[in-house]
Amino acid sequence: MDLLWLGTTFAQTTLTTADLENASQYAAHASGRGWQVILVTLLCSLIAQAIKLVTKLFRTGKLDLRVLAKTGGMPSSHSSCTMGMAVSVGLIEGFNSCSFAIALCLAMIVMYDAAGVRRTVGLQAKVLNQMMTELFSDHPHLSSERIKEFLGHTPVEVLVGAVLGSCIAWAFNTWAVSLFQHV
């Protein structure tokens, strides 16, 4: 009985020549486009960090390159680059593909971490710094050591980063397809 079921199931799932040709065309279309995902990911991060740099320049009137190495701020570069990666994968391989599902899950984990865990750790660091200052005010060398407080993002910073990354991915992939379509 089990062998009969297995044989029937195999017969129903046998691929036709047309199915194999479509799969081959899809593989040829998607292969060789991994560079787009990598480039979009880097581009999203760089643009998000550049926005932070320009915003600080307009706000303070001073060019502070340290902003490029700091975490936190508007927009979230982590959210931007991971959503850019996910949208790129979706545009290349399809939004119903396993690759897109994996990329989207990774982006969601990163964004949850940025807005949740890292933000909470930053708030805890702020309380610890205040406690250190109060407890060791008589010993300046003990209270001068500070824990980094600004680690995470607000939910709005994460959302703006995700939207920014999605838009960059869509624009870049649209450009890349139009550029290399004729090749």
N, C-alpha and C positions, 0 to 999 in steps of 0.2 A: 504494500500500500504506500509506504513512504517513497519507494523508488518510482512508483507511478506518479506521485505528486511532484517529485523532484524533476522528472522528465517533462511533465506538463509545464511546470514553472519555467524550466530552461527554454522550452520551445516558445513560450510566450514572450520571453525576454531576449530572444535572438535579434541581433542588430541587422538591419538591412544594409545594402550597399549605400543607399542614400544617407542613412544615419551615420555611417562611417565617413562619408565625404563631408557631411556637415560638421562632424567632430573634428576632422582634419582641418577644415577651413577655419573653425573657431580657434583651434590650437595655433594655427599660423597667424591669425589676427592678434591673439593675446601674447604670443611668444615674442620676446625681444622688446617688450614694453615695460619691463621692470625698472628701467632707468627713469621712466616717468614718475613712478611711485617714489623712488628715492629722491629725485629732484624736487618733486612737490613737497615732500616731507621737510627737506632742508629749506626750501623757499618759504614755506609757511612759518617755520620757526624764525628764520631771519627777518621776515616782514613783521611778525609780531614783536620781536625784540626791537626792531627799528622804530616801530610805532611808539614803544615805551621811551626810547631815546629822544625822539622828536617831541613827544608830549612833555617830557621833563625839561627839554630845552626851552619850549614855549612857556612853561610854568615858572621856571627859575631864571631863565635868561642865560644859563650856563650849560655848556656841553659836558655832560657827565658820562663818560664811557663805561664807568663801573655798572651802570644800569644794565648793560649787555650781559653781565655775568651774574646778576642778582635774580633770585627767584621771586615769584609773586608779581602783582601789578596787572594793569589792564593793557592789552588782553592777555589771556593765558597762552603762552607759547606752546606749552605741553598739549593743551586742548587743540590748539590750532594745527600743530603738526600731526597729531594722531588722527584727528578728523579729516585732515587733508589726505593722509595716507589711506584711510578707510574709503573716502569718497573716490579717490583715484582708483583703488582696487575695484570698487563697484562699477565705475565707468568703463574700466578695461575688461573685467571678467564677468560683469553682471551683478546686479544687486541681489540676486537670488543664489549666488555662488557661495561655496564653503569658505573661499578665501576672503570674501567680503564679510561674512559672518564673523570670522576670526579677527579681522582687522577692526570691525565695529566693536566687538567685545573688548578688545584691547584698549580701544579709545575710551570706552565707557569706564573701564577700570581706572585708567589714568585720570580721567576727569573727576571721577568720584574721589580718588585719592587727593587730587589737587584741591577740591572744594571741601572735602571732609577731613580726612586724616591729617594732611599737612597743615591745614588751617587750624585744627585743634591743637596740634603740636606747637604751632606758633603762639597761640593764646596761652598755652601752658608755660611756654618759655617766658612770656611777658610777666606772668605771675611769679615765676621762679626768680627772675631778675629783680623784681620789686622786693621779694622776700630777702634776697641776698643783700640788697642795698640797705634794707631796714635792720636785718640781723647783724650785719657786719659793718655798720656805719663807723664804728670805732676802729676798724681795721681796713683802711682804704685799699690795701693791696689784695685783700680777699673779696671785697665788693666791687672792684673795678673790672673783673672778668665778667663779660656779658654773654649770654646765650642768644643766638640769632632768633629774633622774634617774628620776622616777616617771611614765612615759608610758603604759605598756601595762597589760595585765591577765594574771592567771594563767588557765589554762584553766578552772578552777573558777569564777572571776568571770565569764568569758564564758558558760559554761554556765548559771549562775544568771541572768544577764541575759537570755539567750535564753528560758529557761523563764518568767521574769517577764513578758517582752514577749508571749509566746504566750498566757499566762493573761489578761493585761490585754486583749489583742485579742479573745479569745474572749468574755470577760465583757462588754466594751463592745459588741461587735457583736450579742451575744445581747440585750442591753438595748435597743439601737437598733432592732433588728428588732421586738421586742415593743412598743416604744413607737410606732413609725410604721406598724405592720402595720394598724392600724385606721384610718389616715388615708386 
